[in-house]
Amino acid sequence: MSSDQTRTFSGDFKRFFGRGLAVLLPSVLTLWILVKAYQFIDSAIAQPINAGVRAAMAEVATQWQPVGQWFEPTTEEIDAALDASRGASNPPTRPDIRADLIDEAVRGWWSEWAYALDWIGILVAVLGVYVAGRLLGGFLGRRVQRRIEDVITSVPIFKQVYPYVKQVVDFIFSDDKPIKFNRVVAVQYPRPGIWSVGLVTGNTMKSIHEESGDALTIFIPSSPTPFTGYTITVPRTDVHELPISIDEALRFTISGGVLVPPHEALLGSDDEDSPGDPSNSTPPSAQQDGASSKEH
């Protein structure tokens, strides 16, 4: 009986459902990460900045006539607000009423143009990060940064978390002393017979070179977080070059070996033992000959 006759709806559904996940999941996850990142930036950074901008605008409008004339309440509005607050135990004064009405007018104007004004918070945050980078890039800025870090690392809980977060951030963004990987290699580590993919960082130290001879320093990243791993020294003769890029090696490590570079994949390795593989099936003529030989 052929494989087409044994196909079931359940098997077809699982196969095509898995194929659909493989096609759609990367795009959906990428979109989800971007949306969540934007929502976090908007709620945790942009909106507080926008609230500060609105409060500053209301204060400027209260004190400065050229801006205040846009939001200045009329005398009738102030009198109506005063009449509404006469029964209160601590009624506000006329200047307080005026400031509250200006603040309300600023909020209403902001809500009317929110689709454009809400981007102010994000732009201010980007400019703030840029200015901080410029200021901290100088000699005085680096001294201030070190002083701030000393204060942070003196706090009991922060000193256990901050150094590791800083290492990861420096690994990704630092321009001062970045880790530069030269090429991708394979070495037998942690014991002979077990191959590990590593990244060459440079030559070994002088003291080790005197004992090991010509050797290389190699970083072995761990899965699924390549920021951590092991640094080893291997004789150059035991290092095997791999014709893949640094990005391909990192994808291979992060995925646990699932994402193999296309030019390094073994063709047909997944189908060698499959029932439908023509190379493993016996030709019908051979089956007939075998059956006839058994009869004789």
N, C-alpha and C positions, 0 to 999 in steps of 0.2 A: 504494500500500500504506500503511495507517495505521501510526501510531507504535506502537500496541499489538501489531501483528503482528511488528514488528522488535525487540521487547524480548527481552533474553537474561537468563539467570540471572546471568551475570557483571555485567552492567550494573545489574540490580536489587540484587545483593549489595553493590556499591560504593555505590550511592545510599543504601540503608537502613543500611549500616554507617556511612557518614559522618553520616547523620542521628542514629544512636544515639550516636556520639561527641559530636556537638554537644549532645545532651541530657544525657548522663551525665558528660562530662569536666569541666565546671565544678564539679559537686558532688563528684566523686571527687578532683579536685585540691584543692579547699577542705578536704575531710576529711583528705587526705594531709598538707597543710601544718599543720593543727591537730594531728594526731597526732605529726608530727615535731617540732613546737615543744614539745609536752608532753614527749616523750621526751628532748629536749635539756635542758629545764628540770629534769626529774626526775633525769637521770643526772649533769648537770654542776653543779646547784645543790642540789636537794633531798636527794639521797643523801649528799653530803658533810656537809650540815648534820645529817642524821639520824645519821650516824656520830659527829659531835661530841656530839650529844645523848646517844647511848648511852654514850659514854666519860664524859661528865659525870655521868650517872646512876650508872655503876659507881663512879666516884670518890666521889660523895656517899654511896652505899650503904656504901662501905668506911669512911668517916669518921663518918657520922651514923647512930645507932642506929634512929631512927624509920623511916628508909627502908631501912636495912640489914637489918632484921628480915624484910622481904619476900624478900630474896635471900640471907640468911645461910646458909652451908652448915653442915651438922651436923658434930659432932666426928668421927663415923665417916667422913664423906666426906673431911675434911681428912687423917685418918690414912691412908686408903686411897690418896690422892694422894701422900702422903709416902712410903709404902711402894713405890709404883710408880716413884718417882724416885730411889730410893736408889742404883741402879746408875749414875746419870749422873755425869759428870766434875765437874759443878758443880751439885749438887742445890740446889733452891730451899728457902728458909726457910719456916717455917709461915705468917708473914704474907703472903709472896708467893703461897703456895698458896691462902690464903683470898681474896686479891684476884683471882686468876685464876678461882676458882670463882664468885665474885660476878659477875665480868664475863661468864662463860659463862651464868650464870643470867639476867642482864639481856638478853643476846642471845636466849636461848630465849624469854623473856617477850615481847620485841619481835617475834620471828618469829610468835608465836602471835596477836598483835594487829596484824600488819603492815598489813592492809587499812585500818585506821583510823589507825595511828601514822605511816605513811609520809607522810601529809598534813602532818605537823608541819613538815617541811623546807620545803614550799611556803609554808605560813603564815608561818613565820619569815622566809623570803625576802621575802614581800610586806610584812611589818611592817618589815623592815630597809630596804627601798626607801622606804617611807613616812617612817620616822624620818630617813633620809638627806635626803629632800626637805625635811623640816621644818628640819633643822639647817642645810642649805646655803642655805636661803632667806633667812637673816638676813645682817647685815653681816659678822659674824665668819665665818660659813659660806662666804660668797662669797670672802673673802680666803683661806681655807684651800683652797677649790676652785682659785683661781688659782695658788696656790703648788704644788698637786699637778699642775696642768696644765703649769706651767713645768718641773717635774721630768720629766714624761712626754715633753714635746717636746724635752728635751735629750738623750734617748736616741736614738742614730743611726737605728734602724729605725722606732721608734715615731713620730718626728717627721715621717716621710713619710706615715704612715697616719692618725694620730690627728686632724689638723686636718680632713681630708675626712670622716671618720666623724662627727666632732662637728658639722660643717655639716649633714649629712643628719639627724642626731638633733635638732638645734636647729630645723631646718625643720619637723619633724613635731611635736615635743613642746614647744618653747619657748613660754612665756607672756609673756616679757619684751618681745621685739620681733618678734612674728610677722609674716610677710609676708601682708598682707591684700589679696586680690584683689577688686576692685570688681565687674567684669563681664567678659564674654567678648566679644571683638571679632575682626574679620578685617582684616588689613592686607596690602598688596602688599609682600612681603618674601621673599627678599633683592633682588628686582628687580621692576619693573612687569610685571604679567601673571602673577606667581606669588603665590597667596594663602596666607597663613599664619594659623593660629588663635592668638590671643594673649590674655593676661590683663592687664587694666588694673590697675596698682599705684598710680597717682596722677598728679598733675601733674608736669611736668618741672622741672628745676632752673632757678634764676633766670638764670644765665648763658646757658643754652641758650634760655630763653624770650625773651631780648632779640634773638636772631637768628632763631629759628623762629616766633615769635609764639605763638598759643594752641596748645599741644601737650600730648600725654599720654605718660607713660612706660608702656611695655608690655613684659611679659615673654613671650618666645616659648619655650615648653617644647620640649624635644627628645624624640624617640621612641627607645626605649621607656621611658626614664628621665626623667620630667618634672622631677626635682630639678635637672637641668642645662638650660641653654638660653642665650638671648641677651636682653639688656635693650636696648631701642631707644626712641628718641623719635620720635614721628610727629605731624604736624599733625592737629589734631582733625578737620579737614574730610576727611582721608584715612582716617579710622577708620570702619569699618562695624560697627554693633552686631549681635550674633548673639543670637537668642532662646533660648539654652541656658544651663544652669546650670554652675557651676564643676566639679562632679563629672562632668557629661556631657562637658565639654571635656577633662578629664583622662583619662577613659576613651577618648575619641576619640584622644588623643595616645598613650597607652600602647599601644593596639591598632594603631597605625599607620594609623588611619583606617577600621578595619574596623567598630568599634562606633559607628555613627552614631545620634544620638538619633532615636527613632521619628518624631517630628513633623518631622524634617529629612530623612528618607529620600526619595529620588525613586522614586515608585511606578512599577513596570513597567520600570525602567531595565535590569534584568537580563534581561528577556524580550523585548526589542525585536527581537533578531536570532535568537531561537530558532525552530527549524523548526515548532514547534507553535503559534506565536503566530497567532491568527486575523487580527490586523491586517496580517500580512505575507503571508498566503495568498490566493490568487486564488480566488474563488467558482467552483464547478463549472460554473455556467451560463456564466460568462465564458470559462472554458477551452474549453467546447464551441463557443461563438461564435467564438473565435479559431481553433479547428481548422477550422471550416466555412469561415471567410473565407480560410484558406490553401488549401483545396481549390479554391475558386473562383478 
